[in-house]
């Protein structure tokens, strides 16, 4: 997809994004102050490493307990108001810490846990709002700049906390953090955020239904499902390696605490540089391919780090690892933002936050094995595990594609102009409709009579490998569902084909042209003997109206694909269909019966 070349900083012309960016910069700096100050304070009072560990639990537990619930509320209420309320509550909670600690140190654990709980609502709302204040062409740069803001502010916050702890009363760290939340809230107040449709009722049953709907999106959209699956081992490895860096430095490199700090700084600088690079290059290839590149190259960098014996080399490799981490962070965010329907972003983001934080903490716990297993050995094992995870991403649906398959697909697409066309097909049979519904569990309630009617409205066509199904530039109101086999979609850029996607049994395509009236934007060719169910646009509309789960899948897929292509000039979108697809689930589902 060709895009207009522009500076990554041009997104700052967007007033709402600029306000969000500065808000995150200031509040993240303050949060880093509290994180380090709380740990220092606990250690001063108790002298116990276990007590410092309990502080980590106090920070992480709310993610496990209310992370998913927070996403439900973010999708039901005004996200701007949620962020404002969260900033105000966090400012109050942090401000009163110095006043309650003299009474009992346990107040620190309680207030930190409450602050973390409120943060679950803020983070989910913030992640959901970003793709609304930045358009798709700005989104890569917006995510890159947010990464720079987060890393930079956290680094400055940690440094400031250390300075305050050594030269001022530690209470000042909490006062400054409280002030940072107030400033963040003030900036958000002037940010323009599109409001969500009002909901009629928030009952326990409605919350449960909404939570299930969000998890269904993660499980039914292939690229989100793949990202969720690989997220567990990836963040387990990240948690393990982050915790091992300190003992590795001390035991294997004979480094000082100062050298450890230099490694952390090098990693932060590397992430910032990587984010700047990604702001320019993120849209050159698919997000999933960035994940593959990032994980595989990080595995090599951390493996080299695990064999290092010189501190200067270790510092360089840690910086390189940070640089290579940026594509995975930004690519992951882009996948979630582009593949998730607007009204589902809170729940989907929360689901990913929960698996991230839970597995990260689990990785930190596993790092305790360094007391019985050589730390260098553990680091080597974790690096190979990261390499394996990168290979898995390479073959997961929607994320990666094996090199041999890629070359074969590219060869087929290059011959697409001369390939034979798919036939018009024959009327579908009841058994073929049953196979279709077998892949679409949202339609399992369809009665036998309705299935027979659907069969009479649709066609089935069979084709060997190498046959054109959809031809770039044609106009058609037909969409296709793959009953058997696989097909590849591609378009021409710089005089050669770019592979947009490879689709398999259970996938569908052609819905954009069918529902918008646009000309086909890609060539789609069969990779092997395949069978397709051909569905007219009118029938798709009727199915989307009747089955909410199907509607969400249609919209999520369309939104993700529309973010990758440029519709021909003069195209008129079918606004009625898009409105229907964007509409929330019927209000009756939010009422108790």
C-alpha positions as CSV (number, residue, x, y, z in Angstrom):
1,X,0.0,0.0,0.0
2,X,1.5,3.2,-1.1
3,X,1.4,6.0,1.5
4,X,2.3,9.6,1.3
5,X,5.8,10.2,2.7
6,X,5.8,12.6,5.6
7,X,7.7,13.4,8.8
8,X,6.9,11.3,11.8
9,X,6.5,14.5,13.7
10,X,3.7,15.7,11.4
11,X,1.3,13.8,13.7
12,X,1.9,16.6,16.3
13,X,-0.2,18.8,14.0
14,X,-3.1,16.7,15.4
15,X,-4.0,18.7,18.6
16,X,-5.7,15.8,20.3
17,X,-2.8,13.5,19.8
18,X,-0.3,16.2,21.0
19,X,-2.3,16.6,24.2
20,X,-2.5,12.8,24.8
21,X,1.3,12.5,24.1
22,X,2.3,15.2,26.6
23,X,-0.2,13.8,29.1
24,X,1.4,10.3,28.9
25,X,4.9,11.9,29.1
26,X,4.2,13.7,32.3
27,X,2.1,11.0,34.1
28,X,4.5,8.2,33.1
29,X,7.4,10.2,34.6
30,X,5.4,10.6,37.8
31,X,4.5,6.9,37.9
32,X,8.1,6.0,37.6
33,X,8.8,8.2,40.6
34,X,6.3,6.4,42.7
35,X,7.3,2.9,41.5
36,X,10.9,3.4,42.6
37,X,10.2,5.5,45.6
38,X,7.7,3.0,47.0
39,X,10.3,0.2,46.7
40,X,13.0,2.3,48.3
41,X,10.7,3.3,51.1
42,X,9.6,-0.3,51.8
43,X,13.2,-1.5,51.9
44,X,14.2,1.4,54.2
45,X,11.4,0.6,56.7
46,X,11.5,-3.2,56.6
47,X,15.0,-4.1,55.3
48,X,13.3,-7.1,53.6
49,X,13.7,-8.1,50.0
50,X,10.4,-10.1,50.4
51,X,8.6,-6.9,51.3
52,X,9.9,-5.3,48.1
53,X,8.5,-8.4,46.2
54,X,5.1,-7.9,47.9
55,X,5.1,-4.4,46.5
56,X,5.4,-5.9,43.0
57,X,2.5,-8.2,43.8
58,X,0.5,-5.1,45.0
59,X,1.1,-3.5,41.7
60,X,0.3,-6.6,39.6
61,X,-2.6,-8.2,41.4
62,X,-5.2,-5.6,40.1
63,X,-4.4,-6.6,36.5
64,X,-5.4,-10.2,37.2
65,X,-8.4,-9.3,39.3
66,X,-10.1,-6.5,37.4
67,X,-8.2,-6.1,34.1
68,X,-10.9,-7.7,32.0
69,X,-13.8,-6.0,33.8
70,X,-12.1,-2.6,33.3
71,X,-12.2,-3.2,29.5
72,X,-16.0,-3.8,29.7
73,X,-16.6,-0.4,31.3
74,X,-14.3,1.3,28.9
75,X,-16.4,0.0,26.0
76,X,-19.7,1.1,27.7
77,X,-18.9,4.6,28.9
78,X,-17.3,7.8,27.8
79,X,-13.6,7.0,27.5
80,X,-12.5,10.6,28.0
81,X,-14.4,10.8,31.2
82,X,-12.9,7.5,32.4
83,X,-9.4,8.9,31.8
84,X,-10.2,12.1,33.6
85,X,-11.7,10.3,36.6
86,X,-8.8,7.9,36.7
87,X,-6.2,10.7,36.8
88,X,-8.1,12.5,39.5
89,X,-8.4,9.4,41.7
90,X,-4.8,8.5,41.2
91,X,-3.7,12.0,42.1
92,X,-5.6,11.7,45.4
93,X,-4.4,8.2,46.2
94,X,-0.7,9.1,45.6
95,X,-1.0,12.4,47.4
96,X,-2.2,10.8,50.7
97,X,0.6,8.2,50.8
98,X,3.0,10.3,52.9
99,X,0.3,11.1,55.4
100,X,-0.7,7.5,56.0
101,X,2.6,5.7,56.0
102,X,3.6,7.0,59.5
103,X,0.5,5.2,60.8
104,X,1.3,1.8,59.2
105,X,3.5,0.8,56.3
106,X,0.7,-1.5,55.1
107,X,-1.1,1.6,53.9
108,X,1.6,1.9,51.2
109,X,0.7,-1.5,49.8
110,X,-3.1,-0.7,49.9
111,X,-2.7,2.6,48.2
112,X,-0.3,1.3,45.5
113,X,-2.8,-1.6,44.8
114,X,-5.7,0.9,44.6
115,X,-3.7,3.1,42.2
116,X,-2.9,0.1,40.1
117,X,-6.5,-0.9,40.0
118,X,-7.6,2.6,38.8
119,X,-4.7,2.5,36.2
120,X,-6.3,-0.6,34.6
121,X,-9.3,1.6,33.5
122,X,-7.0,4.4,32.4
123,X,-4.7,2.2,30.3
124,X,-7.5,0.4,28.6
125,X,-9.2,3.7,27.7
126,X,-6.0,5.3,26.6
127,X,-5.1,2.4,24.3
128,X,-8.7,2.4,22.8
129,X,-8.7,6.2,22.2
130,X,-5.4,6.4,20.3
131,X,-6.7,5.0,17.0
132,X,-9.6,7.5,17.2
133,X,-7.6,10.6,17.7
134,X,-5.0,9.6,15.0
135,X,-6.1,8.4,11.6
136,X,-4.7,5.3,10.0
137,X,-1.9,7.1,8.1
138,X,-0.8,8.7,11.4
139,X,-1.2,5.5,13.5
140,X,2.3,4.1,13.0
141,X,4.0,7.4,13.9
142,X,1.6,7.9,16.8
143,X,2.5,4.5,18.3
144,X,6.2,5.1,17.8
145,X,6.0,8.5,19.5
146,X,4.0,7.0,22.3
147,X,6.7,4.4,22.8
148,X,9.4,7.1,22.9
149,X,7.3,9.1,25.4
150,X,6.8,6.0,27.6
151,X,10.4,4.9,27.6
152,X,11.9,8.4,27.9
153,X,9.6,9.5,30.7
154,X,10.2,6.2,32.7
155,X,13.9,6.6,32.4
156,X,13.8,10.2,33.6
157,X,11.4,9.3,36.3
158,X,13.6,6.5,37.7
159,X,16.6,8.8,37.6
160,X,14.7,11.6,39.4
161,X,13.5,9.1,42.0
162,X,17.0,8.1,42.8
163,X,18.1,11.8,43.0
164,X,15.2,12.6,45.4
165,X,15.9,9.6,47.5
166,X,19.5,10.6,47.9
167,X,19.1,14.3,48.5
168,X,15.5,15.1,49.5
169,X,12.7,13.7,51.6
170,X,11.3,10.6,49.7
171,X,7.8,12.1,50.2
172,X,8.5,14.6,47.4
173,X,8.4,11.7,44.8
174,X,4.7,11.1,45.7
175,X,3.8,14.8,45.7
176,X,5.3,15.2,42.2
177,X,3.5,12.1,41.0
178,X,0.2,13.4,42.2
179,X,0.8,16.7,40.5
180,X,1.7,14.8,37.2
181,X,-1.7,13.1,37.3
182,X,-3.5,16.5,37.7
183,X,-1.5,17.9,34.7
184,X,-2.3,14.8,32.6
185,X,-6.0,15.2,33.5
186,X,-6.0,18.8,32.5
187,X,-4.5,18.0,29.1
188,X,-7.0,15.2,28.5
189,X,-9.8,17.6,29.4
190,X,-9.0,19.6,26.2
191,X,-8.6,16.4,24.0
192,X,-11.4,15.7,21.6
193,X,-12.4,12.1,21.8
194,X,-15.5,10.7,19.9
195,X,-18.1,9.5,22.3
196,X,-19.5,6.0,22.2
197,X,-23.2,5.3,21.9
198,X,-25.0,5.4,25.2
199,X,-25.9,2.1,27.0
200,X,-29.1,1.6,28.8
201,X,-28.1,-0.7,31.6
202,X,-25.0,-1.9,33.4
203,X,-26.0,-5.0,35.3
204,X,-23.9,-8.0,36.3
205,X,-25.5,-10.0,33.5
206,X,-24.8,-7.2,30.9
207,X,-21.1,-7.0,32.1
208,X,-20.8,-10.8,31.7
209,X,-22.3,-10.7,28.2
210,X,-20.0,-7.8,27.2
211,X,-17.0,-9.5,28.6
212,X,-17.8,-12.7,26.6
213,X,-18.3,-10.7,23.5
214,X,-14.9,-9.1,23.8
215,X,-13.2,-12.5,24.3
216,X,-15.1,-13.8,21.3
217,X,-13.5,-11.2,19.2
218,X,-10.1,-12.3,20.3
219,X,-10.9,-15.9,19.7
220,X,-12.6,-15.5,16.3
221,X,-10.4,-12.9,14.5
222,X,-7.5,-15.0,13.3
223,X,-4.8,-12.3,13.6
224,X,-5.9,-11.4,17.1
225,X,-6.1,-15.0,18.2
226,X,-2.6,-15.7,16.9
227,X,-1.2,-12.6,18.6
228,X,-2.9,-13.6,21.9
229,X,-1.5,-17.2,21.7
230,X,2.1,-16.1,21.1
231,X,1.8,-13.3,23.7
232,X,1.9,-15.7,26.6
233,X,5.4,-17.3,25.9
234,X,6.8,-14.0,24.7
235,X,6.0,-12.0,27.8
236,X,7.1,-15.0,30.0
237,X,10.5,-14.8,28.3
238,X,10.6,-11.0,28.6
239,X,9.8,-11.2,32.4
240,X,12.5,-13.9,32.9
241,X,15.2,-12.0,31.0
242,X,14.5,-8.6,32.5
243,X,14.9,-10.2,36.0
244,X,18.0,-12.1,35.0
245,X,19.9,-9.0,33.8
246,X,21.0,-7.8,37.3
247,X,22.3,-11.2,38.6
248,X,23.9,-11.9,35.2
249,X,25.7,-8.6,35.3
250,X,26.9,-9.1,38.9
251,X,27.8,-12.8,38.7
252,X,29.0,-13.3,35.1
253,X,30.3,-9.9,34.1
254,X,31.6,-8.8,37.5
255,X,29.7,-5.5,36.9
256,X,28.8,-2.8,39.4
257,X,25.3,-1.3,40.0
258,X,26.5,1.6,37.9
259,X,27.2,-0.7,35.0
260,X,23.8,-2.3,35.4
261,X,22.2,1.2,35.2
262,X,24.1,1.8,32.0
263,X,22.7,-1.4,30.5
264,X,19.2,-0.3,31.4
265,X,19.8,3.2,29.9
266,X,21.3,1.6,26.7
267,X,18.1,-0.6,26.3
268,X,15.9,2.5,26.7
269,X,17.9,4.5,24.2
270,X,17.7,1.5,21.8
271,X,13.9,1.3,22.1
272,X,13.7,5.0,21.4
273,X,15.9,4.8,18.3
274,X,13.9,1.7,17.1
275,X,10.6,3.6,17.6
276,X,11.9,6.5,15.4
277,X,12.9,4.0,12.7
278,X,9.5,2.3,12.9
279,X,7.7,5.6,12.5
280,X,9.1,5.7,9.0
281,X,9.1,2.0,8.1
282,X,6.2,0.4,9.9
283,X,3.8,0.5,6.9
284,X,6.4,-1.0,4.5
285,X,5.5,-4.6,5.5
286,X,2.8,-6.3,7.4
287,X,2.7,-6.0,11.2
288,X,3.1,-9.7,11.7
289,X,6.3,-9.7,9.6
290,X,7.7,-7.0,12.0
291,X,6.9,-9.3,14.9
292,X,8.9,-12.2,13.2
293,X,11.8,-9.9,12.4
294,X,11.8,-8.5,16.0
295,X,11.6,-11.8,17.9
296,X,14.1,-13.6,15.8
297,X,16.7,-10.8,15.8
298,X,16.2,-10.2,19.5
299,X,16.8,-13.9,20.1
300,X,20.1,-13.6,18.4
301,X,21.0,-10.4,20.3
302,X,20.1,-11.9,23.7
303,X,22.0,-15.1,22.8
304,X,25.1,-13.1,22.1
305,X,24.5,-11.2,25.3
306,X,24.3,-14.5,27.3
307,X,27.8,-15.4,25.9
308,X,29.4,-12.0,26.6
309,X,32.1,-11.6,29.2
310,X,33.0,-7.9,28.7
311,X,30.7,-5.2,30.2
312,X,31.2,-2.8,27.2
313,X,30.0,-5.5,24.8
314,X,27.1,-6.4,27.1
315,X,26.0,-2.7,27.2
316,X,26.1,-2.5,23.4
317,X,24.1,-5.7,23.0
318,X,21.5,-4.5,25.5
319,X,21.1,-1.4,23.4
320,X,20.8,-3.4,20.3
321,X,18.2,-5.6,21.9
322,X,16.1,-2.5,22.9
323,X,16.3,-1.3,19.3
324,X,15.1,-4.7,18.0
325,X,12.3,-4.8,20.6
326,X,10.6,-1.6,19.1
327,X,9.1,-3.4,16.0
328,X,7.4,-6.0,18.2
329,X,5.9,-3.4,20.5
330,X,4.6,-1.1,17.7
331,X,3.6,-4.0,15.4
332,X,1.6,-5.6,18.2
333,X,-0.2,-2.3,19.0
334,X,-1.0,-1.8,15.3
335,X,-2.5,-5.3,15.0
336,X,-4.8,-4.7,18.0
337,X,-5.8,-1.2,16.9
338,X,-6.5,-2.1,13.3
339,X,-8.1,-5.5,13.7
340,X,-10.5,-4.6,16.6
341,X,-13.9,-3.0,16.1
342,X,-14.1,0.4,17.8
343,X,-16.8,-0.6,20.3
344,X,-14.7,-3.7,21.4
345,X,-11.3,-2.0,21.9
346,X,-11.5,-1.7,25.6
347,X,-12.2,-5.3,26.2
348,X,-9.7,-6.6,23.6
349,X,-6.9,-4.3,25.0
350,X,-7.7,-5.4,28.5
351,X,-7.4,-9.1,27.5
352,X,-4.0,-8.4,26.0
353,X,-2.9,-6.4,29.1
354,X,-3.9,-9.2,31.4
355,X,-2.0,-11.9,29.6
356,X,1.0,-9.5,29.3
357,X,1.2,-8.7,33.0
358,X,0.4,-12.2,34.3
359,X,3.0,-13.9,32.1
360,X,5.6,-11.1,32.8
361,X,5.2,-11.7,36.6
362,X,5.4,-15.5,36.0
363,X,8.6,-15.0,34.1
364,X,10.0,-13.0,37.0
365,X,9.1,-15.8,39.4
366,X,10.8,-18.4,37.2
367,X,14.0,-16.2,37.4
368,X,14.2,-17.5,41.0
369,X,15.7,-20.6,39.4
370,X,18.9,-18.6,39.1
371,X,19.6,-19.5,42.7
372,X,20.0,-23.2,41.7
373,X,20.8,-23.0,38.0
374,X,23.7,-21.0,36.5
375,X,22.3,-17.7,35.4
376,X,24.2,-17.8,32.1
377,X,22.5,-21.1,31.3
378,X,19.1,-19.7,32.1
379,X,19.8,-16.8,29.8
380,X,20.8,-19.1,27.0
381,X,17.7,-21.2,27.4
382,X,15.5,-18.2,27.4
383,X,17.1,-16.9,24.2
384,X,16.5,-20.2,22.4
385,X,12.9,-20.1,23.7
386,X,12.5,-16.6,22.1
387,X,13.9,-17.9,18.9
388,X,11.4,-20.7,18.9
389,X,8.6,-18.2,19.6
390,X,9.7,-16.2,16.6
391,X,9.5,-19.3,14.4
392,X,6.0,-20.0,15.7
393,X,4.9,-16.5,14.8
394,X,6.2,-17.1,11.3
395,X,3.5,-19.8,10.7
396,X,0.6,-18.4,12.8
397,X,-2.5,-17.3,10.7
398,X,-2.5,-13.6,10.0
399,X,1.0,-13.0,11.4
400,X,3.7,-14.8,9.5
401,X,4.3,-16.9,6.4
402,X,7.0,-19.5,5.7
403,X,9.6,-18.5,3.1
404,X,8.9,-21.5,0.8
405,X,5.2,-20.7,0.9
406,X,5.9,-17.0,0.3
407,X,8.0,-17.8,-2.8
408,X,5.4,-20.1,-4.2
409,X,2.6,-17.6,-3.6
410,X,4.6,-14.8,-5.2
411,X,5.2,-17.0,-8.3
412,X,1.4,-17.7,-8.6
413,X,0.6,-14.0,-8.3
414,X,3.1,-13.0,-11.0
415,X,1.3,-15.4,-13.3
416,X,-2.1,-14.1,-12.4
417,X,-2.7,-12.0,-15.5
418,X,-2.6,-15.2,-17.7
419,X,-4.3,-17.6,-15.2
420,X,-7.7,-19.1,-16.0
421,X,-10.7,-17.6,-14.3
422,X,-13.0,-19.3,-11.7
423,X,-16.2,-20.6,-13.2
424,X,-19.6,-19.1,-12.2
425,X,-20.4,-22.1,-10.0
426,X,-23.5,-24.1,-9.2
427,X,-26.2,-23.7,-6.5
428,X,-24.9,-24.7,-3.0
429,X,-26.2,-27.8,-1.3
430,X,-27.5,-28.1,2.2
431,X,-24.3,-30.1,3.3
432,X,-22.1,-27.3,1.9
433,X,-24.1,-24.7,4.0
434,X,-23.6,-27.0,7.0
435,X,-19.9,-26.9,6.4
436,X,-19.9,-23.2,6.1
437,X,-21.8,-22.8,9.4
438,X,-19.4,-25.3,11.0
439,X,-16.8,-22.6,10.6
440,X,-19.1,-19.8,11.7
441,X,-20.2,-20.8,15.1
442,X,-22.2,-17.6,15.4
443,X,-24.7,-19.1,13.0
444,X,-25.2,-22.5,14.6
445,X,-28.8,-21.5,15.7
446,X,-29.9,-21.3,12.1
447,X,-32.8,-23.6,11.5
448,X,-32.9,-26.3,8.8
449,X,-35.4,-24.2,6.8
450,X,-33.1,-21.2,6.9
451,X,-30.2,-23.3,5.9
452,X,-32.1,-24.6,2.8
453,X,-33.0,-21.0,2.0
454,X,-29.4,-19.9,2.3
455,X,-28.3,-22.7,0.0
456,X,-30.7,-21.5,-2.7
457,X,-29.2,-18.0,-2.5
458,X,-25.6,-19.0,-2.8
459,X,-23.2,-20.7,-5.2
460,X,-20.3,-23.1,-4.9
461,X,-17.4,-23.1,-7.3
462,X,-14.4,-25.5,-7.4
463,X,-11.0,-24.7,-8.8
464,X,-7.5,-26.3,-9.1
465,X,-4.4,-24.5,-7.9
466,X,-3.3,-21.5,-10.0
467,X,-6.8,-20.2,-10.9
468,X,-7.9,-16.6,-10.6
469,X,-10.8,-16.1,-8.2
470,X,-10.9,-12.3,-8.0
471,X,-9.3,-10.1,-10.6
472,X,-8.0,-6.6,-9.7
473,X,-10.1,-3.8,-11.3
474,X,-13.3,-5.8,-11.7
475,X,-16.6,-4.8,-10.1
476,X,-18.7,-7.5,-8.4
477,X,-21.2,-7.8,-5.5
478,X,-20.0,-11.3,-4.6
479,X,-18.0,-12.3,-1.5
480,X,-16.2,-15.6,-1.1
481,X,-15.9,-18.1,1.7
482,X,-13.2,-20.8,1.5
483,X,-14.8,-24.2,2.1
484,X,-11.6,-26.1,1.2
485,X,-8.0,-25.2,0.1
486,X,-6.3,-21.9,0.2
487,X,-5.9,-18.7,-1.8
488,X,-3.4,-15.8,-2.0
489,X,-4.2,-12.1,-2.4
490,X,-1.6,-9.6,-3.8
491,X,-1.2,-6.3,-5.5
492,X,1.4,-4.6,-7.6
493,X,3.8,-2.1,-6.1
494,X,7.1,-0.9,-7.6
495,X,6.5,-3.2,-10.6
496,X,6.3,-6.4,-8.5
497,X,3.7,-8.1,-6.4
498,X,3.2,-7.5,-2.7
499,X,1.5,-10.4,-0.9
500,X,-1.4,-8.9,1.1
501,X,-2.4,-12.1,2.7
502,X,-2.8,-15.9,2.4
503,X,-6.2,-17.3,3.3
504,X,-7.2,-20.8,4.2
505,X,-10.3,-22.9,4.9
506,X,-12.7,-20.9,7.1
507,X,-11.5,-17.5,5.8
508,X,-13.5,-15.1,3.6
509,X,-12.6,-12.3,1.1
510,X,-14.1,-10.0,-1.5
511,X,-16.4,-8.4,1.1
512,X,-15.0,-4.9,0.6
513,X,-15.8,-4.6,-3.1
514,X,-19.1,-6.5,-2.6
515,X,-20.4,-4.1,0.1
516,X,-18.9,-0.8,-1.0
517,X,-19.2,-1.0,-4.8
518,X,-15.5,-0.4,-5.2
519,X,-13.5,-2.2,-7.9
520,X,-11.4,-5.1,-6.7
521,X,-8.1,-3.9,-5.2
522,X,-6.1,-7.2,-5.4
523,X,-5.8,-10.3,-7.4
524,X,-6.7,-13.5,-5.6
525,X,-5.5,-16.8,-6.9
526,X,-5.9,-20.4,-5.6
527,X,-2.7,-22.0,-4.2
528,X,-4.1,-25.5,-4.3
529,X,-7.3,-27.4,-5.2
530,X,-10.0,-25.2,-3.5
531,X,-13.7,-24.9,-3.1
532,X,-15.6,-21.6,-2.5
533,X,-19.0,-20.6,-1.3
534,X,-20.1,-17.5,-3.2
535,X,-22.3,-15.1,-1.2
536,X,-24.1,-12.1,-2.8
537,X,-23.7,-8.8,-0.9
538,X,-27.5,-8.7,-0.2
539,X,-27.3,-12.1,1.6
540,X,-24.2,-10.9,3.6
541,X,-26.2,-7.8,4.8
542,X,-29.1,-10.0,5.9
543,X,-26.8,-12.4,7.8
544,X,-25.0,-9.5,9.5
545,X,-28.3,-8.0,10.6
546,X,-29.4,-11.3,12.1
547,X,-26.2,-12.6,13.7
548,X,-24.3,-10.1,15.9
549,X,-21.2,-12.3,16.2
550,X,-21.0,-12.5,12.4
551,X,-21.5,-8.8,12.1
552,X,-18.5,-8.2,14.4
553,X,-16.3,-10.6,12.4
554,X,-17.3,-8.9,9.1
555,X,-16.5,-5.4,10.5
556,X,-13.2,-6.4,12.1
557,X,-12.0,-8.0,8.9
558,X,-13.1,-5.1,6.8
559,X,-11.6,-2.6,9.1
560,X,-8.3,-4.4,9.1
561,X,-8.2,-4.8,5.3
562,X,-9.4,-1.2,4.6
563,X,-6.4,0.0,6.7
564,X,-4.1,-1.7,4.2
565,X,-5.5,-0.6,0.9
566,X,-6.4,2.6,-0.9
567,X,-9.8,2.4,-2.5
568,X,-10.0,3.8,-6.0
569,X,-10.8,7.4,-6.4
570,X,-14.5,8.1,-6.6
571,X,-15.5,5.0,-4.6
572,X,-18.7,5.5,-2.7
573,X,-18.9,3.4,0.5
574,X,-22.2,1.7,1.3
575,X,-22.7,3.9,4.3
576,X,-25.8,2.0,5.4
577,X,-23.9,-1.3,5.6
578,X,-21.0,0.3,7.4
579,X,-23.4,1.9,10.0
580,X,-25.0,-1.5,10.5
581,X,-21.6,-3.1,11.0
582,X,-20.4,-0.4,13.4
583,X,-23.6,-0.6,15.5
584,X,-23.2,-2.1,18.9
585,X,-25.1,-5.3,19.9
586,X,-28.8,-4.6,20.3
587,X,-29.7,-2.9,23.6
588,X,-31.9,-5.8,24.6
589,X,-28.8,-7.7,25.3
590,X,-27.9,-5.2,28.0
591,X,-31.2,-5.6,29.8
592,X,-32.0,-8.2,32.4
593,X,-34.8,-10.5,31.4
